[in-house]
Amino acid sequence: MAARKRPSTRLSVEDWLQAGYTVLAEQGVRALKVDTLCQQTGVTRGSFYWHIADMKRYRAALVDVTVQTIAIGEIFAPIANAPANSRPIA
C-alpha cells in the first residue's frame, strides 16, 4: 500500500482512530501497528505518540468507540424505524 500524502494540518485523536478502522478493514487486525498507521496517515511515529500513550490504549480506544457506536445504534434504531405517528414527543 502506498503511503498517503502528508496532511496539511495536524492530526487529531479522531484521525488516528479513523486510520485504525481503515487499516483493520483493508489489512486485518495483524496489520494494526504503529508503522502501518503512520504509513496510512503519512506522518511519523512521533505524531502517533503525541496523541496516544501506547498501542494498548489505542486498541482500547478503538474498542470503546466501536461499543459506543453500537450502543447508540441499538438505542436509537427502534425509534428511528418506528412509524412517525408512534414516536414519542420529547
Secondary structure, DSSP 4 states (H G I P E B T S, - for coil): -PPPPPPSS---HHHHHHHHHHHHHHH-GGG-SHHHHHHHHT--HHHHHHH-S-HHHHHHHHHHHHHHHHHHHHHHHHHHHS-GGGSPP-
